[in-house]
Amino acid sequence: MKLGSSSLTDEHGDLRGDAMAKAAAEVDAARAAGHEVVLVSSGAVAAGLPALGIAAADRPRDAQTLQAVSAVGQARLMQRWNEAFGAHGLVAGQVLMAPLDFMVRAQYLHARSTFERLLSLGAVPVVNENDATADDEIRFGDNDRIAALVAHLVGADTLVLLTDTDGLMDADPRLHEGASLIEEIAEIDGELEQLAGGAGTDRGSGGMASKVAAAKMASWSGVRVVIARADRPDVLADALAGTPGTGTVVQARAERVPARKLWIGFALPAEGRIVVDDGAVRAVTVGGRSLLAAGVVAVEGSFAADDAVEIVDATGRVVAKGLSRADAATVAASAGRRSAELGDGTAEVVHRDDLVVLP
């Protein structure tokens, strides 16, 4: 279950005790019904702003100030969660995550064992991003993406993304009075992503666009997603029970994508594009093979080795995304050349282990 800053704070940016008490009560009820619950909680920056005398409307934009504010706010946030869960005899355990926890196999396995042990001890893991020491991780929708990755990490059946709207609407409710809730989504496509729009409030960094992006990630890892209003009574119980009208339900895909590939495919920004021929498209999408220099037609943009790139066909359609093994200039220089001609290791442009085929 993920709660955003806009659901946890008031218009002044202060943490709302009633919202936290409601969430804690719903977690307690879910546990009593036999569920194990992990809470992903935003709010560190929002909690730190008033402590430092900064208004929510004056929320800083530079990363260093946001990190300092987060360092102040994270302690205040956990203190309040301890109080909220303590009212039900529950113990909260803070878990701060960073992208490398999902990218590096050893760290991934260690994180998973930590969650498993916390749950076995009866604690409620409360997850947030490790904002205070991250280098570029305080960015749009990050905790939503972390929620999707944590859902994959713990093998969750359901991810509940709670926000300040009923779910994904078929039009912007701020502009269209007759906008209605989209109750079920089988597959998230470009049209649905456009409906999601941008960030919703000054107090949060996400908005519906990041919820939809997180839902897409989670559904690709076999997790059912519910996007719903945080202040709806019994929202967690209804989301778990599949009660109609609770919010927007995104169905899980049958295939389960590894966490590292989820991060590459949906969380890392693409720094450039590699145009490939039809043979390379078939090799990558159908054959499950690595992208070789022989299939490269052109290179677009400037990227470095290990940057994420989109792989597109001759029409510009994105067919895959992956981590390039070389920079843009090197890839361009080796484009169209057979492996036998390239004796310096540049024949393999994107290894299949670093490549995600997209629909």
N, C-alpha and C positions, 0 to 999 in steps of 0.2 A: 504494500500500500504506500503510495507516494502522495505527500502533501506539499503544495507549493507555497511560496511566501505570501501570495495574495489571499490564500485560504487561512493562513496562520496569523496574519497581522491586520491591524485596523488601518484606517485612512491616515493615521499619523505615523505608521510604521512600527507601532508597538505590538508585541506579541499578545494575542488574544487568549486569555486563560480559558474562556468558554469553549473555543474551538479546539484547544489542546485537550481539555477535559472530555469533550465529545469523542475525539479520536481515540483517546485512551480507553474510554468505556466501550467503544465498538471493537477495539482490539481484544479487550478482556472477554467480551461476549463471543467473538469468533474463536478464541482459544477454548472457551468453555464448550463450544460446539465441536471441538476436536480439530480445529485448524491450527497450523503453525503460521505465525505472522512475522514478517520483517517490515519495518517502517523505514521508508526513505523520506527524510525530512529536510526541506529547504528552510530558510529563515535565519541563517547565521548572519548574513549581511544586514538583513532587515532588523534583526535584533541588536546588532552593533551600532547602527546609525543613531538611534536616540541616546544610547549610552555615551556617545561621543558628541552629542549636541548637533547632529546633522539631520536635517529634515529629509523625509522620504522623497520629496519633490526635488531636492538637491543631491540626489544619489550620485556619487562620483562615478566617472567613467573609466578612469585609468586603473590598470590592473594592480599597481602597488598599493593604492589607497584602498581598493576593494579587499585586497588580501589582509591589510591591517584591520579594517573594519570587521572582516570575517573572524579574525583571531580573537577580537573582543567579543563578538556576538556568539561564537560557537559555545563558549562556556556558559553564557546566559541561556542559550537555547537548551542545552542538555540539563541545566538545573531545573528548568521549567518542565521538561519531559520527565525527569525523575520524580518531580512532585505529582504530575498528572498520573503517571503509572503507579506511583506509590500509594495513591488513594485506592487502588484496586489490589494492593499487595503484590504488584509486579515490579520486577527489576529491569531497568533499561541498561543496555550495553552499547556504548558508542563505538561505531566503526567508520573510520574515515577512509574513503577510497580515492584512488588515482588511476588514470588510464593504464599505467604499467601493470596494475593489478589484474588487468584483463588481457594485456598484450604478451606478458612474459609467463610462460607456462608454470614455472615454479611458484611465482607469486600468486597466480590464479589458484593453484591447488592449495596453497597455504591459506588464502582468503576463504576458500570453500570450507576447509576444515575448521576455521575459526567460527564461521556461521553455524556449522553443524554442532560444534561444541556449545556455543551460546544457546542454541535452541534446545539441546539435550539437557542443559542446566536449568531450563525454564525461563531464561531471560528473553527480553524483547530486543533484538538488534535494532538500533536506531542509526541509520546510515546517512552520511552526508559526504559531499565531495571534500577532499583535503585542500580546501581553498587557500589556506594560509601559506602553504609552501609550494603550491603548484605554479608552473611558469606561465601557462597560457590557458588554464582550464576554466577560469571564470568567464563563461561565455554563454551565449543564447542557448537555453534549454538543456544545459549540461546535466542537471540532476534528473531530468526526465530520461535522458539516455542512460545515465547510471542506473536508474530504476529498472530499465529494460535489461541491462547487462546483469544486474544483481538477480533479477528474476530467472535469467538463464543460469547463473552461477549456482543458485540454490535448488534448481530444478522445480521452480514454482509451477503450479497448475494455472494460477490466475494472477494478473497484474492489475491492480486497481489504481488508476491515476485520478486523483481528486483535485478539482479545480473550482473556479467560481462561476462556471456555466454548467448547463444541464448535460453537455456533451458536444459532439460535433453537429452543427446545424447545416441545413441545406442552403443557407444564405446568411450573411452577416446580420445578426439580430439587432445590431445598433443602427443599421440602415434599412432593414426590411422587417416591418412589423409582423408579417405573416410567416417568418422563418420557422421551420419545424425541425424537430430532432431526427437525426439519422440514427435509427435504433440498432442496426446491424450492418456490418461491413465484412464481406468475404475476403476482399483483397484491396489494399490501399494502392491507388494509382495516382497519376499526376493531377487529375481533376480534383480528387479529394484533398490532395496536398495544397492545391490552390485555394480551396474553400477554407482551409485552416487559418490563413492570414498570418499576422505577426504577433509580437508581444502584446499582452493585454493591459498591464498596469505598470506603474513606476516602481512598485514594491517587489515585483518579480522579474525574472530574466527570461521566462519562457513564453507562455501563451499557448494557444491551441496548436500552432504549427509544431512546437516541440513535443506536444502530447502525441500528435499524429506520427511524427518521426519516431518517437519511442515505441508507439504501438506497432509500427511497421517492423522495427527491430525485434520486439518481443514475439510478434506473430511468426516471424521467420525462425525463431528458436523454439517454436512449439508451445508458446504460452498464450492463453486466451487473455484478452485485454478488455477492461471496462473503463471508459472515461466518463466520470460522473461529477455531480455537484457535491462539494464537501459538506455543505450544511443540510443536505437532504437527510431526514431522519432514517436511521438504520441503513445507511447507504452501503456499508461494508457487507452486512448480512444479505441485503438484497442483491448486491453484485455477485456474491458467492453463490446465491441460490438461483441466479438467473431470472430474477423477477422482471417481467416486462416493464419497459419505461424507466428503468433505473438510470440509464445513460446510453452511451454508444458502445456497443460490443463489437470488438474486432476479433474475428475467429482466428484460431491458430492454424498455421500451415502444417501439413503432414510431416515435412522434412524439418530436421533440427540442425541449424547452422552453428558451427563452433563459435565460441565467444570472440576469439581473435578475428575471425572473418566478419562477424557482426560489426566489430569496431572499424575494420577497414572499409566495409561496404557502406555503413550508414552514419558513422560518427566522424571519421576523418574527412576534412575538406579536400576536394580534388584540386591539385596544383597545376594540372595540365591535361592534355588529351593525346592519345595515340590512335591514329587512324590505321585500320588494318584491312587486309583484303578478305574476300569471301572464304578462302581456305583457312585463314587464321580464325575467322569467326566460328567456323565449324569445329576446328581443333579445340578451341577454348570452351565453347558452349556445349557441344555434343560430346567431344572426345575427352573432356576433362584434362586437357594438356596445358602445359605452360605456353606463354606467348613467346615466340622466337622472332629474332630480328628479320628473318626471311619474310614474315607475314606483315611487316610494318610498311605502310605506304607513306605516312607523313607524321610529323610531330607538331602539336600546337601548344603554345605556352612555354614558360620557363620553369623547370622543376629540377630538383636535386635527387640524388640517389636516395632511395627509401621513402620518397614522397608518394602520396597517393595520386593515382592518375585514372582517368576514365578511358576505357577502351571502346572505340566507336567504329561502326562500319562505314562504308563509302557514303551512305546517306546522312551520316551524323547521328544515327541512333546509338545510344549507349547500350552496349551488350555486357559489359563487365567493368569491374573496378579492382585495382590492385596496387601493390607497392612496386614501383619501378626499381630495378637493380642498378640503373645507371642514370646519369643526368640527361637532360633533354638533348644537349649537343651530341653526346655519345650515342644515344639512341638514334638520333637523326643521321649520324654518320654511318651507322651500321644498318640502316633501313634497307630492306630488300636483299640483303646479302645472306648467302647460305652459311650454315654453321661451319662447314669445311673451310670457308674463307676467313673465318674469325677465330683466330687462335688465342685470343687474349681474354676469353671468358665473357665476351659481350654478346654472344649468340642468344642467350636467355635474357629476355627483357623483363618479363614478369613471371616468377615461378608460380606454379599452380597452388602451392601452399599459401601464397600471398595474394590469391586472386578469388574474387567473388563474382559469380555469374548472376546478372540481374535480369528480371523479366522485362 
